[in-house]
Amino acid sequence: MNQIVEKAISIAGSQSELAKRVGVGQSTISKWLGGAEISSRYIPALVTATSSKITAEQILESLQPVDGGNSTAPTA
């Protein structure tokens, strides 16, 4: 996740500016940077805060666990 957050910070100019644009505290941005999951309610604000340079799809993809291609879907 932190790659998406790092890119968003770069676009905004600082953690504080990104926090202001998204409507959260700077400590929340710091937590996201450290790997905390981004709540889906902030995705639209992140897209807007980055002038759509980061898309909702990119954020959602970054939230998906990487399992090495092993599916855990039940088989019939």
SVG drawing of the C-alpha trace seen along z (x, -y; Angstrom):
<svg xmlns="http://www.w3.org/2000/svg" viewBox="-20 -21 27 51">
<polyline fill="none" stroke="black" stroke-width="0.4" points="0.0,0.0 2.7,-2.4 3.7,-2.8 0.2,-4.3 0.4,-6.5 4.0,-7.6 2.8,-8.6 -0.1,-10.5 2.2,-12.4 4.5,-13.2 1.5,-14.6 0.2,-16.6 3.6,-17.8 3.6,-16.6 1.8,-14.3 0.2,-17.4 -1.1,-18.7 -2.5,-15.2 -4.2,-14.9 -5.8,-18.3 -7.0,-17.4 -8.4,-14.0 -9.9,-15.4 -7.9,-13.3 -5.2,-14.0 -1.6,-13.8 -1.3,-10.8 -3.7,-8.9 -1.5,-9.5 1.5,-8.3 -0.4,-5.1 -1.3,-4.5 2.3,-5.0 3.3,-2.4 0.9,0.2 -2.4,-0.4 -5.3,0.3 -7.1,-2.6 -10.8,-2.6 -12.9,-2.5 -14.7,-5.7 -11.4,-7.7 -10.9,-6.3 -12.9,-9.1 -11.1,-11.8 -7.7,-10.3 -8.6,-10.3 -9.7,-13.9 -6.7,-14.9 -4.4,-13.6 -6.3,-15.1 -7.1,-11.5 -3.4,-10.8 -4.1,-7.8 -7.3,-6.0 -9.8,-4.2 -8.8,-1.0 -5.1,-1.4 -6.0,-1.9 -8.3,1.1 -5.7,3.2 -3.2,2.2 -5.6,3.5 -5.9,6.9 -3.7,9.6 -1.0,11.1 -1.3,14.9 1.1,15.9 -1.8,16.9 -3.2,19.5 -7.0,19.2 -8.9,19.9 -12.2,20.0 -14.1,23.2 -14.3,25.9 -17.4,27.7"/>
</svg>
